[in-house]
Amino acid sequence: MAKQSKEIPVHIAKQLKLIGERVGELRRDSDKVVTLEDINATRMTLWRIENGKDAQLSTLLQILDAYDISPKEFFKDIPNGH
C-alpha cells in the first residue's frame, strides 16, 4: 500500500520557508566551515531545507549544533503561524 502524502497547511509552509531562509543565512553569514558530513546530510537534504521543504527535525538540530546556535536562538525570529 502506497503512503499517502498529506498536504502541509499554508501557515506551516510559510514557517518552513522562513526556517529554510534562516538556515541559508547561517551558511552564508557564518565564518565557520560546516561540511555535509558535519551535519550528516546530503546536498539534496540541505537544498530541501533551505527551500522550505519538509525535513527531519534531527537534521535541523544537527545543523544548529554544527553552527553552535541553540534552537531558542534560531527560532526567535520565526513567528507563530497563526
N, C-alpha and C positions, 0 to 999 in steps of 0.2 A: 504494500500500500504506500503510495507516494505521500510525502509530508506536505501538508497544506501550508502555504505561506500566508501569514496574516499581514494585512496592511497596517502600516505604522500610522497612528494618528498624526495629524498635521502639526500639532503643538510639540509632539515628541520629535518629529522630523526636523523641526526648526531648532530644537535643542541639540540634536545630533550634529546639525550643520555648524552651530556655534562651537560645540566641543571640537569638531574637526578643524575649524579655523584656529582654535586655541592651540591645538597640537601642532599645527603647521607653524604658528608663531613661535612656539617653543623651539622647534627645529631650526627655523631661520634665524632667530634672535639670540640663541644661546652660543656662547663661546665653547661650550662643551661638545666634544665629538662623541656622538652616540651611534653605534652601528646597529644594523638589524639584528645581529647576533645578541647584542646587549639587551634588546627588548624582546628577544625570542619571537620575532615576527618576520613575515615575508614582505617584500616590497609591495605586493598586491594588498596585503592586510593594512599596511600603513597608508597606502593610497585610499583604500576604502574608508578608513577612519577620517583622514583629512578631507574627504569629500562628503562627509556626513552620512555615510552608510553605517548600518548596524554592525557592531563588532562585539567581541567578548570583553567583559569588564576586566578580566585578568590582564588582557593585553594593554588596556588603558593604564591600569595600575603599574604595569612593568615600565611603560613609557614614563610615567610620572616619577617612578623610583629612579630610573636612569638619569633623569634631569634634576633629581633632588628637589622635587616640588611635592608638597602634600596635596591630597585630594581637596582639602578645605581651601587651600590657596588657589588651586587650579579652578575650582568651581565657583569662586567668589563672584565672578563677573558673569556667570551663566544664570540668566533669570529663570524663575519658575515658569513653566509652560502655560499656566492658566491665567 
